[in-house]
Amino acid sequence: MKQTTEENKSQEPRITKMDDIIEMILEDHKPLKKLIKIMKDSDREISERAEAFAEFAPLLISHAKPEEDSLYAFMKKDEDLREEGLEGDVEHQLADQLCEEIKRTTDPEEMGARIKVLAELVEHHIEEEEEDLLPDFKDNSEIEERVALGKQFIELKTAMLVKGGEDSPKENSLH
């Protein structure tokens, strides 16, 4: 016996807003933004800003690498999105370099300056991503593509956190 259209629809997996890679990225940005405020605040003690950086770096890493390997990889294959995908990669590389420099810095004032510059760089990156890159991506992609990329993004994040190897946030490297 053939099922009705309504019965078929009820058996199809439902796509929710949170299945979309765009929503996942926006969610990932929230804790980063909170820590950026602390890291940028020159009125705070350097030790407090360094603590915020210590929390920030693993969050950034666990977000950036999966984003590069899913969203940016997809974008770089699309003529209309390629430039933005490449720019995102470059900004991630700069953030990675600054994270490494901060870890090697022994002078507290220099560390504070580097932390502030990192915070400003990532804040700018997030703003560009939310205001330009993600809307452009949404306009040039289908929901099914965004859901597939969302699944890939989650799988990459999970593998990275579980693996604990060279791609782990514990290594404090974006690449």
GROMACS elastic network, one bead per residue, 0.5 to 0.9 nm:
[ bonds ]
;  ai    aj funct       b0    kb
    3     6     6  0.80423   500
    3     7     6  0.59515   500
    3     8     6  0.64590   500
    4     7     6  0.52440   500
    4     8     6  0.63371   500
    4     9     6  0.87180   500
    5     8     6  0.50371   500
    5     9     6  0.61644   500
    5    10     6  0.87042   500
    6     9     6  0.50779   500
    6    10     6  0.62976   500
    6    11     6  0.88361   500
    7    10     6  0.51867   500
    7    11     6  0.65188   500
    7    12     6  0.89897   500
    8    11     6  0.52639   500
    8    12     6  0.64925   500
    9    12     6  0.52360   500
    9    13     6  0.83095   500
    9    14     6  0.87028   500
   10    13     6  0.77744   500
   10    14     6  0.82543   500
   11    14     6  0.85796   500
   15    18     6  0.81456   500
   15    19     6  0.62790   500
   15    20     6  0.82581   500
   15   143     6  0.89416   500
   15   144     6  0.89629   500
   15   147     6  0.78269   500
   16    19     6  0.54279   500
   16    20     6  0.74896   500
   17    20     6  0.57762   500
   17    22     6  0.89278   500
   17    23     6  0.67361   500
   18    21     6  0.75206   500
   18    22     6  0.82838   500
   18    23     6  0.55137   500
   18    24     6  0.62703   500
   18   147     6  0.87682   500
   18   150     6  0.84920   500
   19    22     6  0.86120   500
   19    23     6  0.74115   500
   19    24     6  0.74522   500
   19   146     6  0.78799   500
   19   147     6  0.53270   500
   19   148     6  0.84015   500
   19   149     6  0.89965   500
   19   150     6  0.59226   500
   19   151     6  0.72636   500
   20    23     6  0.55157   500
   20    24     6  0.65948   500
   20    25     6  0.89264   500
   20   143     6  0.71365   500
   20   144     6  0.84789   500
   20   145     6  0.85963   500
   20   146     6  0.51165   500
   20   148     6  0.80022   500
   20   149     6  0.75927   500
   20   150     6  0.53770   500
   20   151     6  0.83314   500
   21    25     6  0.61358   500
   21    26     6  0.85700   500
   21    71     6  0.78059   500
   21   146     6  0.54571   500
   21   147     6  0.62128   500
   21   148     6  0.80960   500
   21   149     6  0.59013   500
   21   151     6  0.76657   500
   21   152     6  0.87847   500
   21   153     6  0.71117   500
   21   154     6  0.87851   500
   22    25     6  0.52553   500
   22    26     6  0.62636   500
   22    27     6  0.87062   500
   22   134     6  0.65658   500
   22   135     6  0.88668   500
   22   137     6  0.87000   500
   22   138     6  0.78928   500
   22   146     6  0.72404   500
   22   147     6  0.89965   500
   22   150     6  0.77134   500
   23    26     6  0.50311   500
   23    27     6  0.61611   500
   23    28     6  0.86315   500
   23   150     6  0.86430   500
   24    27     6  0.51105   500
   24    28     6  0.62397   500
   24    29     6  0.87330   500
   24   150     6  0.70445   500
   24   153     6  0.84219   500
   24   154     6  0.85416   500
   25    28     6  0.50048   500
   25    29     6  0.62828   500
   25    63     6  0.78645   500
   25    67     6  0.79593   500
   25   150     6  0.89342   500
   26    29     6  0.51483   500
   26    30     6  0.68560   500
   26   126     6  0.89825   500
   26   130     6  0.75313   500
   27    30     6  0.55552   500
   27    31     6  0.80485   500
   28    31     6  0.66318   500
   28    32     6  0.71498   500
   28    59     6  0.82195   500
   28    60     6  0.87072   500
   28    63     6  0.67814   500
   29    32     6  0.51600   500
   29    33     6  0.60817   500
   29    34     6  0.88372   500
   29    60     6  0.88614   500
   29    63     6  0.85691   500
   29   126     6  0.71760   500
   30    33     6  0.52828   500
   30    34     6  0.65957   500
   30    35     6  0.89977   500
   31    34     6  0.51688   500
   31    35     6  0.64218   500
   31    36     6  0.86358   500
   31    56     6  0.82880   500
   31    59     6  0.81223   500
   32    35     6  0.52546   500
   32    36     6  0.60738   500
   32    37     6  0.88482   500
   32    56     6  0.63982   500
   32    59     6  0.71286   500
   32    60     6  0.71429   500
   32   122     6  0.86666   500
   32   123     6  0.86100   500
   33    37     6  0.64944   500
   33   119     6  0.88600   500
   33   122     6  0.88349   500
   33   123     6  0.71164   500
   33   126     6  0.84731   500
   34    37     6  0.54842   500
   34    38     6  0.70242   500
   35    38     6  0.52288   500
   35    39     6  0.61868   500
   35    40     6  0.86516   500
   35    49     6  0.87024   500
   35    52     6  0.58238   500
   35    53     6  0.74988   500
   35    55     6  0.79149   500
   35    56     6  0.63186   500
   35   119     6  0.83459   500
   36    40     6  0.60010   500
   36    41     6  0.85179   500
   36    52     6  0.80357   500
   36    53     6  0.84585   500
   36    56     6  0.79893   500
   36   116     6  0.82941   500
   36   118     6  0.86596   500
   36   119     6  0.51190   500
   36   120     6  0.76096   500
   36   122     6  0.79814   500
   36   123     6  0.69807   500
   37    40     6  0.53648   500
   37    41     6  0.62778   500
   37   119     6  0.78606   500
   38    41     6  0.52983   500
   38    42     6  0.85498   500
   38    44     6  0.75058   500
   38    48     6  0.78682   500
   38    49     6  0.60308   500
   38    52     6  0.66247   500
   38    53     6  0.88470   500
   38   119     6  0.88697   500
   39    42     6  0.78414   500
   39    44     6  0.84040   500
   39    46     6  0.87529   500
   39    48     6  0.81714   500
   39    50     6  0.75043   500
   39    51     6  0.88759   500
   39    52     6  0.62669   500
   39    53     6  0.67441   500
   39   112     6  0.81712   500
   39   115     6  0.61340   500
   39   116     6  0.56358   500
   39   117     6  0.89493   500
   39   118     6  0.84351   500
   39   119     6  0.60485   500
   39   120     6  0.88376   500
   40    43     6  0.88791   500
   40    44     6  0.87686   500
   40    49     6  0.78488   500
   40   112     6  0.88643   500
   40   115     6  0.73818   500
   40   117     6  0.77977   500
   40   118     6  0.86789   500
   40   119     6  0.59861   500
   40   120     6  0.70318   500
   41    44     6  0.57056   500
   41    45     6  0.87939   500
   41    49     6  0.77831   500
   41   116     6  0.76607   500
   42    45     6  0.75756   500
   42    46     6  0.80163   500
   42    49     6  0.85797   500
   42   112     6  0.80179   500
   42   113     6  0.87850   500
   42   116     6  0.78718   500
   43    46     6  0.88239   500
   44    47     6  0.82716   500
   44    48     6  0.65503   500
   44    49     6  0.68031   500
   45    48     6  0.52828   500
   45    49     6  0.64945   500
   45    50     6  0.86621   500
   45   112     6  0.88653   500
   46    49     6  0.50224   500
   46    50     6  0.59796   500
   46    51     6  0.85423   500
   46   108     6  0.67685   500
   46   109     6  0.74256   500
   46   111     6  0.78706   500
   46   112     6  0.56672   500
   47    51     6  0.61734   500
   47    52     6  0.86560   500
   47   108     6  0.82608   500
   47   112     6  0.86012   500
   48    51     6  0.50720   500
   48    52     6  0.63339   500
   48    53     6  0.86845   500
   49    52     6  0.50020   500
   49    53     6  0.62203   500
   49    54     6  0.86818   500
   49   112     6  0.71313   500
   49   115     6  0.73908   500
   49   116     6  0.85262   500
   50    54     6  0.61844   500
   50    55     6  0.87439   500
   50   111     6  0.78765   500
   50   112     6  0.73807   500
   50   115     6  0.73966   500
   51    55     6  0.64735   500
   51    56     6  0.85151   500
   52    55     6  0.52011   500
   52    56     6  0.59130   500
   52    57     6  0.86507   500
   53    57     6  0.58718   500
   53    58     6  0.89058   500
   53    99     6  0.87552   500
   53   102     6  0.89989   500
   53   115     6  0.69620   500
   53   119     6  0.88232   500
   54    57     6  0.57644   500
   54    58     6  0.74128   500
   55    58     6  0.63147   500
   55    59     6  0.68932   500
   56    59     6  0.52751   500
   56    60     6  0.60625   500
   56    61     6  0.86409   500
   57    60     6  0.51029   500
   57    61     6  0.61432   500
   57    62     6  0.86350   500
   57    99     6  0.70905   500
   57   169     6  0.76646   500
   57   170     6  0.89786   500
   57   172     6  0.62585   500
   57   173     6  0.82426   500
   57   174     6  0.88731   500
   58    61     6  0.50546   500
   58    62     6  0.60643   500
   58    63     6  0.85159   500
   58   168     6  0.84407   500
   58   170     6  0.64645   500
   58   171     6  0.82721   500
   58   172     6  0.61095   500
   58   173     6  0.83811   500
   58   174     6  0.89754   500
   59    62     6  0.52457   500
   59    63     6  0.62483   500
   59    64     6  0.85881   500
   59   169     6  0.73716   500
   60    63     6  0.51643   500
   60    64     6  0.58774   500
   60    65     6  0.86621   500
   60   169     6  0.81741   500
   60   172     6  0.89361   500
   60   174     6  0.76292   500
   61    64     6  0.51581   500
   61    65     6  0.62227   500
   61    66     6  0.86171   500
   61    96     6  0.83967   500
   61   167     6  0.86627   500
   61   168     6  0.79140   500
   61   169     6  0.53371   500
   61   170     6  0.87634   500
   61   171     6  0.88743   500
   61   172     6  0.67281   500
   61   173     6  0.63533   500
   61   175     6  0.82140   500
   62    65     6  0.63940   500
   62    66     6  0.69902   500
   62    67     6  0.88753   500
   62   156     6  0.89594   500
   62   157     6  0.60792   500
   62   158     6  0.89126   500
   62   160     6  0.72029   500
   62   161     6  0.74427   500
   62   167     6  0.87207   500
   62   168     6  0.74402   500
   62   169     6  0.56580   500
   62   174     6  0.79570   500
   63    66     6  0.59376   500
   63    67     6  0.61543   500
   63    68     6  0.88020   500
   63   153     6  0.88331   500
   63   157     6  0.71894   500
   63   174     6  0.87654   500
   64    67     6  0.50393   500
   64    68     6  0.61187   500
   64    69     6  0.86712   500
   64    89     6  0.89382   500
   64    92     6  0.68308   500
   64   174     6  0.63093   500
   64   175     6  0.85309   500
   65    68     6  0.50971   500
   65    69     6  0.62151   500
   65    70     6  0.86141   500
   65    92     6  0.85718   500
   65   156     6  0.81941   500
   65   157     6  0.80879   500
   65   160     6  0.88536   500
   65   167     6  0.80847   500
   65   174     6  0.59005   500
   65   175     6  0.65137   500
   66    69     6  0.50692   500
   66    70     6  0.59848   500
   66    71     6  0.80133   500
   66   152     6  0.80783   500
   66   153     6  0.53850   500
   66   154     6  0.78047   500
   66   155     6  0.84493   500
   66   156     6  0.53367   500
   66   157     6  0.57998   500
   66   160     6  0.83888   500
   67    70     6  0.53160   500
   67    71     6  0.53220   500
   67    72     6  0.63695   500
   67    73     6  0.83785   500
   67   153     6  0.64779   500
   67   156     6  0.87429   500
   67   157     6  0.89145   500
   68    71     6  0.59839   500
   68    73     6  0.60992   500
   68    74     6  0.89227   500
   68    85     6  0.82667   500
   68    88     6  0.79576   500
   68    89     6  0.66343   500
   68    92     6  0.84924   500
   69    72     6  0.63572   500
   69    73     6  0.54226   500
   69    74     6  0.81645   500
   69   152     6  0.86348   500
   69   153     6  0.78249   500
   69   156     6  0.80179   500
   70    73     6  0.53948   500
   70    74     6  0.61898   500
   70    75     6  0.86968   500
   70   149     6  0.59110   500
   70   150     6  0.80722   500
   70   152     6  0.63377   500
   70   153     6  0.58406   500
   70   156     6  0.83064   500
   71    74     6  0.52046   500
   71    75     6  0.61517   500
   71    76     6  0.86801   500
   71    85     6  0.78622   500
   71   137     6  0.89885   500
   71   146     6  0.86340   500
   71   149     6  0.65786   500
   71   150     6  0.85233   500
   71   153     6  0.78422   500
   72    76     6  0.59960   500
   72    77     6  0.87030   500
   72    81     6  0.89026   500
   72    82     6  0.82144   500
   72    84     6  0.82137   500
   72    86     6  0.73057   500
   72    88     6  0.72235   500
   72    89     6  0.73008   500
   73    76     6  0.53327   500
   73    77     6  0.67680   500
   73    82     6  0.89439   500
   73    85     6  0.72873   500
   73    86     6  0.89648   500
   74    77     6  0.54981   500
   74    78     6  0.69895   500
   74    81     6  0.86952   500
   74    82     6  0.85774   500
   74    85     6  0.81897   500
   74   149     6  0.82911   500
   75    78     6  0.52784   500
   75    79     6  0.80369   500
   75    80     6  0.81295   500
   75    81     6  0.50492   500
   75    82     6  0.52833   500
   75    83     6  0.83111   500
   75    84     6  0.75612   500
   75    85     6  0.53504   500
   75    86     6  0.83926   500
   75   137     6  0.75571   500
   76    79     6  0.73103   500
   76    80     6  0.88165   500
   76    81     6  0.63547   500
   76    83     6  0.71506   500
   76    84     6  0.79510   500
   76    85     6  0.53791   500
   76    86     6  0.66343   500
   77    80     6  0.89666   500
   77    81     6  0.77954   500
   77    82     6  0.63296   500
   78    81     6  0.53315   500
   78    82     6  0.55613   500
   78   140     6  0.88159   500
   79    82     6  0.53803   500
   79    83     6  0.80582   500
   80    83     6  0.76679   500
   80    84     6  0.86997   500
   80   136     6  0.86592   500
   80   137     6  0.89236   500
   80   140     6  0.77176   500
   81    84     6  0.56174   500
   81    85     6  0.63409   500
   81    86     6  0.88464   500
   81   133     6  0.81215   500
   81   136     6  0.73939   500
   81   137     6  0.68528   500
   81   140     6  0.79022   500
   82    85     6  0.51287   500
   82    86     6  0.61988   500
   82    87     6  0.86496   500
   83    86     6  0.51333   500
   83    87     6  0.61627   500
   83    88     6  0.86339   500
   84    87     6  0.50219   500
   84    88     6  0.61549   500
   84    89     6  0.86825   500
   84   129     6  0.88341   500
   84   132     6  0.87378   500
   84   133     6  0.63143   500
   85    88     6  0.51428   500
   85    89     6  0.64015   500
   85    90     6  0.88547   500
   85   133     6  0.80861   500
   86    89     6  0.51103   500
   86    90     6  0.63726   500
   86    91     6  0.87760   500
   87    90     6  0.50749   500
   87    91     6  0.62224   500
   87    92     6  0.86077   500
   88    91     6  0.51558   500
   88    92     6  0.62151   500
   88    93     6  0.86869   500
   88   125     6  0.75278   500
   88   129     6  0.80925   500
   88   133     6  0.87900   500
   89    92     6  0.50831   500
   89    93     6  0.62683   500
   89    94     6  0.87840   500
   90    93     6  0.50229   500
   90    94     6  0.63163   500
   90    95     6  0.86932   500
   91    94     6  0.50985   500
   91    95     6  0.62292   500
   91    96     6  0.85766   500
   91   121     6  0.78155   500
   91   122     6  0.79511   500
   91   125     6  0.68798   500
   92    95     6  0.50720   500
   92    96     6  0.61018   500
   92    97     6  0.86572   500
   92   122     6  0.84207   500
   92   125     6  0.85860   500
   92   174     6  0.70439   500
   92   175     6  0.85350   500
   93    97     6  0.62374   500
   93    98     6  0.87035   500
   93   174     6  0.72861   500
   93   175     6  0.75978   500
   94    97     6  0.51055   500
   94    98     6  0.62751   500
   94    99     6  0.86402   500
   94   118     6  0.86589   500
   94   121     6  0.83462   500
   95    98     6  0.51249   500
   95    99     6  0.61433   500
   95   100     6  0.86753   500
   95   118     6  0.62951   500
   95   119     6  0.89690   500
   95   121     6  0.71523   500
   95   122     6  0.70154   500
   95   174     6  0.78698   500
   96    99     6  0.51033   500
   96   100     6  0.63085   500
   96   101     6  0.86924   500
   96   172     6  0.82639   500
   96   173     6  0.59167   500
   96   174     6  0.52648   500
   96   175     6  0.73158   500
   97   100     6  0.51808   500
   97   101     6  0.62339   500
   97   102     6  0.86679   500
   97   173     6  0.84080   500
   97   174     6  0.87251   500
   98   102     6  0.60543   500
   98   103     6  0.86008   500
   98   114     6  0.69533   500
   98   115     6  0.80604   500
   98   117     6  0.82976   500
   98   118     6  0.62716   500
   99   102     6  0.51400   500
   99   103     6  0.63357   500
   99   104     6  0.88551   500
   99   114     6  0.85078   500
   99   115     6  0.81923   500
   99   118     6  0.74965   500
   99   172     6  0.73424   500
   99   173     6  0.74052   500
   99   174     6  0.87055   500
  100   103     6  0.52142   500
  100   104     6  0.65050   500
  100   105     6  0.88056   500
  100   172     6  0.75508   500
  100   173     6  0.72481   500
  101   104     6  0.51640   500
  101   105     6  0.60997   500
  101   111     6  0.85727   500
  101   114     6  0.78237   500
  102   105     6  0.50982   500
  102   106     6  0.83869   500
  102   110     6  0.85472   500
  102   111     6  0.58366   500
  102   112     6  0.86810   500
  102   114     6  0.62598   500
  102   115     6  0.68799   500
  103   106     6  0.82110   500
  103   111     6  0.84822   500
  103   172     6  0.88033   500
  104   111     6  0.89261   500
  105   108     6  0.76863   500
  105   110     6  0.70458   500
  105   111     6  0.57753   500
  105   114     6  0.87800   500
  106   109     6  0.89174   500
  106   110     6  0.78487   500
  106   111     6  0.70551   500
  107   110     6  0.53542   500
  107   111     6  0.60715   500
  107   112     6  0.86667   500
  108   112     6  0.61178   500
  108   113     6  0.86673   500
  109   112     6  0.50187   500
  109   113     6  0.62896   500
  109   114     6  0.86901   500
  110   113     6  0.50620   500
  110   114     6  0.61955   500
  110   115     6  0.85565   500
  111   114     6  0.51140   500
  111   115     6  0.60542   500
  111   116     6  0.85570   500
  112   115     6  0.51163   500
  112   116     6  0.61933   500
  112   117     6  0.86832   500
  113   116     6  0.51692   500
  113   117     6  0.62498   500
  113   118     6  0.86411   500
  114   117     6  0.50744   500
  114   118     6  0.60798   500
  114   119     6  0.85220   500
  115   118     6  0.50974   500
  115   119     6  0.61395   500
  115   120     6  0.86473   500
  116   119     6  0.50496   500
  116   120     6  0.61986   500
  116   121     6  0.85927   500
  117   120     6  0.50679   500
  117   121     6  0.60649   500
  117   122     6  0.86021   500
  118   121     6  0.50545   500
  118   122     6  0.61290   500
  118   123     6  0.83662   500
  119   122     6  0.52894   500
  119   123     6  0.59132   500
  119   124     6  0.85190   500
  120   124     6  0.60908   500
  120   125     6  0.85279   500
  121   124     6  0.52102   500
  121   125     6  0.61949   500
  121   126     6  0.87040   500
  122   126     6  0.60440   500
  122   127     6  0.84866   500
  123   126     6  0.51617   500
  123   127     6  0.61747   500
  123   128     6  0.86504   500
  124   127     6  0.51059   500
  124   128     6  0.61610   500
  124   129     6  0.84764   500
  125   128     6  0.52125   500
  125   129     6  0.60271   500
  125   130     6  0.85719   500
  126   130     6  0.60158   500
  126   131     6  0.84001   500
  127   130     6  0.52031   500
  127   131     6  0.58733   500
  127   132     6  0.80580   500
  128   131     6  0.52278   500
  128   132     6  0.53978   500
  128   133     6  0.64257   500
  128   134     6  0.85708   500
  129   132     6  0.55696   500
  129   134     6  0.56532   500
  129   135     6  0.82990   500
  130   133     6  0.64029   500
  130   134     6  0.55869   500
  130   135     6  0.71718   500
  131   134     6  0.69073   500
  131   135     6  0.66615   500
  131   136     6  0.88580   500
  132   135     6  0.55639   500
  132   136     6  0.60357   500
  132   137     6  0.85127   500
  133   136     6  0.51984   500
  133   137     6  0.60202   500
  133   138     6  0.85778   500
  134   138     6  0.60253   500
  134   139     6  0.85621   500
  135   138     6  0.50047   500
  135   139     6  0.61835   500
  135   140     6  0.86577   500
  136   139     6  0.51141   500
  136   140     6  0.62476   500
  136   141     6  0.86644   500
  137   140     6  0.51286   500
  137   141     6  0.60060   500
  138   141     6  0.53453   500
  138   142     6  0.73575   500
  138   143     6  0.81673   500
  138   146     6  0.80747   500
  139   142     6  0.81174   500
  141   144     6  0.83260   500
  141   145     6  0.64274   500
  141   146     6  0.70219   500
  142   145     6  0.52745   500
  142   146     6  0.64543   500
  142   147     6  0.87503   500
  143   147     6  0.60568   500
  143   148     6  0.85201   500
  144   147     6  0.51023   500
  144   148     6  0.61258   500
  144   149     6  0.85494   500
  145   148     6  0.50970   500
  145   149     6  0.61114   500
  145   150     6  0.84483   500
  146   149     6  0.50337   500
  146   150     6  0.59570   500
  146   151     6  0.86049   500
  147   151     6  0.62198   500
  147   152     6  0.85981   500
  148   151     6  0.51616   500
  148   152     6  0.63053   500
  148   153     6  0.86270   500
  149   153     6  0.59515   500
  149   154     6  0.85767   500
  150   154     6  0.62313   500
  150   155     6  0.85544   500
  151   154     6  0.52595   500
  151   155     6  0.61671   500
  151   156     6  0.86170   500
  152   155     6  0.50407   500
  152   156     6  0.60647   500
  152   157     6  0.85474   500
  153   156     6  0.51974   500
  153   157     6  0.61664   500
  153   158     6  0.85648   500
  154   157     6  0.50841   500
  154   158     6  0.59951   500
  154   159     6  0.84465   500
  155   158     6  0.51290   500
  155   159     6  0.59983   500
  155   160     6  0.84301   500
  156   159     6  0.51401   500
  156   160     6  0.60159   500
  156   161     6  0.86177   500
  157   160     6  0.51033   500
  157   161     6  0.62274   500
  157   162     6  0.85750   500
  158   161     6  0.52044   500
  158   162     6  0.59900   500
  158   163     6  0.82368   500
  159   162     6  0.51393   500
  159   163     6  0.55942   500
  159   164     6  0.83947   500
  159   167     6  0.89957   500
  159   168     6  0.87540   500
  160   163     6  0.53013   500
  160   164     6  0.63866   500
  160   165     6  0.75899   500
  160   166     6  0.86640   500
  160   167     6  0.58051   500
  160   168     6  0.51869   500
  160   169     6  0.74951   500
  161   164     6  0.57429   500
  161   165     6  0.86286   500
  161   167     6  0.83209   500
  161   168     6  0.58146   500
  161   169     6  0.70717   500
  161   170     6  0.87154   500
  162   165     6  0.85235   500
  162   168     6  0.80821   500
  163   166     6  0.83804   500
  163   167     6  0.78165   500
  163   168     6  0.67975   500
  164   167     6  0.70118   500
  164   169     6  0.76640   500
  164   170     6  0.71404   500
  164   171     6  0.84860   500
  165   168     6  0.52986   500
  165   169     6  0.88548   500
  165   170     6  0.84071   500
  165   171     6  0.79793   500
  166   169     6  0.85265   500
  166   170     6  0.86153   500
  166   171     6  0.66113   500
  166   173     6  0.87412   500
  167   170     6  0.83138   500
  167   171     6  0.70908   500
  167   172     6  0.89246   500
  167   173     6  0.76639   500
  167   174     6  0.79285   500
  167   175     6  0.72207   500
  168   171     6  0.56590   500
  168   172     6  0.76461   500
  168   173     6  0.80848   500
  169   172     6  0.52674   500
  169   173     6  0.67742   500
  169   174     6  0.78123   500
  170   173     6  0.81154   500
  171   174     6  0.86495   500
